[in-house]
């Protein structure tokens, strides 16, 4: 169905009267279908949908999830199976047009809830003269803002009928003397929470020329991540939220990873202290994230099995723990130590840029020895193009070694080390992406991300199982009373292992080196 959003809101007290009038627009026996769910506005971390004038709207009911894509040229609606999760991937979408459009703007990045509110909706279905159901109209009650909103959807090929229903809906509002306000309900929700769409902008973007010196580009990258951290840290103090915490963690992780991978370019700057401090704050934010992940799992199971009182008790205790953890994190972010880190972060970025102004200096860095041809030393004056293949090959070599070890041992520790190595390799790929061959680079990034996601799911389950055991002891809850949670996590862990077994094939050695050579232009297809 093609759909259009009637972007008006009105007082909830008028919904009953409007609902009655809408039921009279077609046959007398038309009655609305009442639905309860959560109305969600979802988007990518980099807010690309907003920049491309495309809006993505999710409505989750007890039976399915409705996806509405609103674009200047086309508007689409699709129903998905009920997911009970705020996370959705383009891979789930079967509608080819919607999948293609989302792939263009999402670029393989996860979708997150940008705003959400509980909603009760009244669904009306309208038929044409031949009795065909062609148009749906939803009235959404949004108690968070004490308003209602309207969503209208029409099947393809019935555009004129949809316009007729839209006109009748607006005329009904006028006839009932309901004064609608032209506004986006999600904008109101965001303003109430003192947020803005720009707060979710976190995509790593770096414009570079292949001939740019590595020291300049690294300084630009560090500056970009420092600004992202500075933008998100204050929100964590005042408005605890997993999205802001995620952005702060990504900024710190990416900066630490780039400094380690591009260490030759940093010469002669010693950044060891800075990396140590970044690791400290990354570790300090991990407990909150782990509690939130476990809390989401427990809350979902508690909702599915309301008769299990222990699950509700555990969920409540975890939520209290999350609030305490955010209080502790807020204190840490307000500390002089964090301010000192941010100041040195900015100083390090400027120091990298200033290397381009200093006289050239000699370096004793030996060429990286590998089977691949034409490598030389890497230093601050090395161009981005010249350093790309050497450092990517070095990172890939380390990744392949850990992949072989993990495949041989299949232990949580080795899988976790492989996951961190895959993440570092992906960050390096994204760093060099502007000067790489686009198709090969995207293919390599996507493959690495799939491996990283599978290993991340496995590690999250390992951590959550240990954390769940500790919380059971802390709150004196018998483990057998929360066995559904343990079982769910073990099943997720096994599913992650199966996914890992599929994705690890790219990292056998020659195939990954071939992808790097294609991406850097050192090998023809």
N, C-alpha and C positions, 0 to 999 in steps of 0.2 A: 504494500500500500504506500502511496505517496501521501505525505501528511504536511500540514501547515500548523504552525503554532499561533494561536490567537493570543498575543502577548498583552492580556489585560488581567487585572486582578480586581476583586470587589469584596465586600464585607461577607463574612461567613454566615451572618444572620439571614442573608438573602438566598442562600443556596437551596433551601427547601422550596421556596416559591419559584425559583428559576427552574429547578428540576421538574416541577409539575408542568410548567409551560413547555419545556423541551420535549416532554413525553407526548405532547399534543401536536408536535410538528408533523408527524406521520400518522400511522394507524392508531386508533383509540386505545388498543390494548398494549401499546408500547410502555414498558416499565424498565427503569434503569437497573443495571446489574451493579450491586454494591461491591467494591473491592477495597481491601486494605493492604497497605504496603509502605514502602519508603521511596519517595521521589528523590532521585539522585542526579546531579549534574556531574558528569565524569569527563576527565580530560587527561592529556598527557602531562608529564612533569614540565615540559618546555612550553606549554600553552600554545602550541602550534595551531591548534584549532581556532583559537581566538585570533591569531595573527592572519589566518587564512579566511576569516569571516565564516567559519563553520562551527556550529554548536552541536554538541553531543548530549542527548538527554536519555536517561535511563529511568524506567519505572518498574520496580520490582514488586510483584504480587506473590500470593501463595502458590501459584501454579507456573508462572513464567516471568521472564524479564523482557520488557519492551524497550527496544532501542530506537531512538528517533535521531536521525542525522539531519540537521537543518543547514542547508548551504544556499548561497545566492542563486544558484542555477537549478538546484534540485533538492527535494526533501524526501527522505525515505524513512520507512518504518519497518522494523523486523522484530519478531518474537523469538526469544531464546529460551531454552529450558531453564528452570529455576536454578540459580547458582548459589544463593544464600551467601554471597561474598561480594565485597566491593571491588574485587579485581576481575577484570575481563581481558581477554586477548583477542586480537583480530582473527586468530586461528579458529575461534569458535563460530565465526560468522559464516553462514552458508550462502547468504544472498550475495551473488557475485558483484553487483554494482556497489553495494554497501561495503563489502570487503575491500574492493579495489580503492574506493574513496578513502576509507579509513587507513588503509596501508600507506597511502600517499602522505597523509598528514601525521600519522602516528609513528611511522618509520620504526617499527618493531619495538616501540617502547610501551611499557605497561600503562594501563589506564588507571587513574585513581579517582576517588570521590573528591570532587572539588567543592561541592556543597551537598548537603542531604537534609531532608526533613521528613518526619512521619506524615503520611497522607492517607486520607480516605477518599476514594474516588467513586463517582457515579458514571457508569458507562452506558451510553445510549447508542443503539445501532439503527441506522436509517436505511430504508430500502427504496429503490427507484420504482418506476411504474410497472416494470416487469417482475417486481418482487425480489430483485437481487440486492443483497446487503452490500452497499457501496461506501458508506461513510460511518465513521465512529466519532463520537464526541465524548470526551472525558471532562467531568467537573472535578477538580482536585481541591479538597479542603486542606489548607496548610495551617495547622494550629500554631506553629512556631511564630508566624507573622500575623496570625488571626485574619487571614485572607483566603480567597479562592482564586484558582486560575483555570484556564480552559485549554484543552488540547484537541484539535480536530484532525482526523486522518481520513483520506479518501483513496479508494483503489485507483490504480492506473486506468486511464481510459474513461474516467468519470469526473473529469476536472470541472465541467460545467455544473454537475450535480453538487460537487463539493462546494463550489462558490455559492450556489443557492442556499445550502445549509448554513454556510458561514454568514451569509447576509441575514438569514432568518434568526440565527443566534444573536447577532448584534441588534437586530430590530427588537427581539424579545427583551434584551437588556434595556433598551430605550423605552419600550412599552411599560415595563415594570418600574420605570423610573429608578433603575439601578445605575448609578454613575460609576462606570468602570474607570480604573486608573491605568493608563498606559505605562506599564513597568514590567520588568523581568523579576519574578519572585525570587530568583536566586541572587540577583544583585542586592535585593533587600536583605536576604539572609546573610550574605557576606558582609554587608555594611553593619548589620546588627552585631556581628562577631568581630568587627573592626578589622576586616581583611579586605584584600583587593586581589583581583585576578593576577596582577603582576607578582604577587607574593609567591606564586607557584612556578615562576619561571626558573628553571634550573638546568636546562640543557647545556651541555658543554659545547660552546661555539667558539671557534678560533679561526680567524681568517689569516692565511699566510701565503706567501709566494715561495715556490721551491728554492729560490736562491736566498731566502731570508736566513740570517745567521741563527743557529740553534739557541744561543743565549737570549736573543730578543724574543723568540717565540715562546721559550720556556717562561720568561718573565711575564709575557702576556697571559699565558695559561694560569700561572700562579696568581696573578692579579685578578683574573676572572673568578677563580675559586675563592679568593679572599673576600671579594665583594659578595659572593653568594653566602658565605658563612656569616659575614657581618649583617646581611639582610635577614637571615633566618634566626640567628641567635636571640635577638630581642623578643621575637614572637614566642619562643619557648618559655621565656621568663613570665610573660603575661598571659599567654593563651596556649597551654600545653596541648600539643597536637602532633600526631605521628608524622604528618606530611612535612611539617617544618623540621622536626627532628631528623627525618630521613634526608632532607636537603642538606642540613648541617653536616651529617655524617658523610654523605657523598662528597661534599666539598673537601672535608678533611682527609678522607681516604684517597681521593684522586690526587690531592696535592702531595701526600706522603708517597704515593705510588710513583708519580711522575718524577719526584726528586730522586727516588731510588733508581728508577730505570734510566734517567737522563743524567746520572751522576757525572759522566765524563764532560758533559756540556757545562756543568756547574763549576768545574775546576777553574780557578783555585779557591772557590768559596766553600767553606766547611759548613754544611747544613745538618750535621749529625744532631746537634741540640734541638733544632727545629723538628726533625723527624721524631725524636724521642718525645717531645711535648705533644705532637699530633697523636702519637700512639696512645699517650696517656688519656687524652680527652676522648679519643675514639673508644677506648676501653671503658671510660666512665659513662659513656652513653649507651653501651651495650645492654646493661641490666634492664633499662626502661624498655628498650626494643624487645628483649626476650620476654618480659612480662606481658607486653602488649600482644605479642604473637600468641602466647599461651592463653591469655585472657580472651582473645577472639575465638580461639578453638573451644575453650570451655563454655563461653557464652552461647556459641552456636549449638553445642550438644545439650546444654541446659535448657535451651529453648525447644529443642526437638524432643527432649524427655523431661517435661515439667514435673513428673512425679518423683524425680530423683532430687531430693532436698540437698544432698551433699554437694551436688554439682552447682546448685544455686549458691550455697554457702561458700564454696571454693571460688566461684565467679565473683562474688561480692568481696571476698578477701583479696583477690588479685587486683580488683579495681582500686581498693584502698591502697594496696602496695604501689600501684602505678602512680597514684596521686602523690604518695610520699616520695617516690623516686623522682618525680618531676620537681617537687619542692627542693630536693637535694641537688638536682641538676641545675635548677634555677639559681641556687646559691653559688654553685661552681662557676656558672657562666658569668655571674656578676662579680667574680673574684678578680683581684689584681693579676693573678696568674693567667687567666684567660685573656684579659686585656693586653697583657704583655705578649702573649702568643700572637694576637691579632696585629699588634704593632710590629712585631718582628716579621710576621708574614708579609705585611705590606713593604717592609724594609727589604726583605729578601727579593721580592718581585722587582723593586727598583734597582737592586744591586745586579740582578741578572741583566736588566736592560742596560745598565751602565758599562757592562763588560764590552759592549760593542764600541764604546768610546775610548777604551784603553788601548795602549800599544799592543801589537801582537806579541805573544810570548811562546816560547817553545814548550813542548810537552813530551814527556817520556812515555806517554800511553802507547803501548804496543798495539799493533793492528789485531783485531779480533780474528783468531784463526778458526776457519770453518771450511766446509767443502764448497761453499758458495764463492764465486769469483769477485774480484775488484773491491775488496774492503781496505780501508785505510784507517788512520787514527781519527778519533772523534774528540773535538774540543770546542770551546765556545764559538770559535769562528767557522766551524764546519757548517755548511749550508744544510737546511732541513732535508733537501732531496738526497744529499750524500749520506746523511746520518740515518735516514729512514731504514734502508735495508739492513745495515749493520746492527742497529739496536733492536729492530724487530726480529732479526734472525737470532740474536743473542737471547732475547726474551722467549722466543719459540723453542730454542734448544733447552732452556731451563724447564719450560712447560712440558715438553715431551719427556724429559727425564722423570719429572714428578708423575706424569701420566702413566709411564711404564711401571714405576714403583707402586703407585696406587693400584694399578691393575693386578700386580703381583701380590700385594699384601691385602688389599680390600679391608683396611682398618680405618676407623673413623678419623684417626689422626692424619694418615696419609691422604685421605680424601679431602680433609679440611685444608691441608697444605696445597693440594692440587687446586682447590677452589680459589684460594688466595692468589695462586700463580696465574690462573685463568683470568681473574679479575684484573691483575696488573697488566697482563698481555692485552686485554681488551681496552684498558685505559690508554695504553701506548698506541694501539691501532687507532683509537678515536683522536688521539693527539695528532697523528700524522694523516688522518683521513682527508683533510683538505687538499693534499698534494698526491694522494694515491689514486689509482684507477678506480673509479666509483663502483662499478659492478663487483669487481673482485674484492674490494675493501668491504663493501656491505655484506657480501657473502661470508667473508671471514669473520667479521664482527658478529653477524647473526649466529654463525656456528659456535663461536666462543661463548656468546651469551646463553645459548641453549645449554651448553655444558655447564656453565656457571650457575644457571638457574636450577638445573637438576642437582648439582652439588650443594647449592644453597638450601634447597628444600630438605636434603638429607641432613645437613648440619643443623638446620633449625629444629628438626625432629629430635636429633641427638641431644641438643641443648634443652629442648622443652621436656623431654622425658626425664632428664636429670633434675631439671627445675621442678617438675611436677612431683617427683619423689621427695624433694626437699620441702616443698610447700605442704605436702601431706603430713610430714613429720612436724613441721612448724605449727600447723593449725590443728594437729591431732585428728586428722581425717583418715580413716582406714583406706588403704590403697584399693581394696576390693570394691569399695563404694564408688570409686571414680574409675573403675576399670574401663568403661567406654572411652574415656579420654586416652588412656594408655593404648588401647586397641586401635583407636583412630590414628594416633601418632605412629604406631608401629606399621600400620598399613600404608600411611603416607611415606614413611621411610623406605619401605619396600618398593613402592611405586617410583620413588626418586632413584633408587638403585637401578631399576629397570630402564628408566629414562636415561640415566647416566651411561648404561651399557650401549644404548643406541647412539648417543652423541659423541662418545669417546673415539669413534672410528676416524674422525677427521684428524685426530692428533696422534696418528701412528708414526709420523715422522716425515717421510717424503711428501705426502699429500699436503701437509701444512706448509712445508717449505715451498712447495709449488704455488700455493695460494699467496704466500708473501711475495714471491717473485713476480707473479701476475699483478699483484696490487702495486708493487713498486716499479713496474715497467721493465724489469730485468729479464722477462721471459714472455715469449709470444704465446697466445692461446693455442 
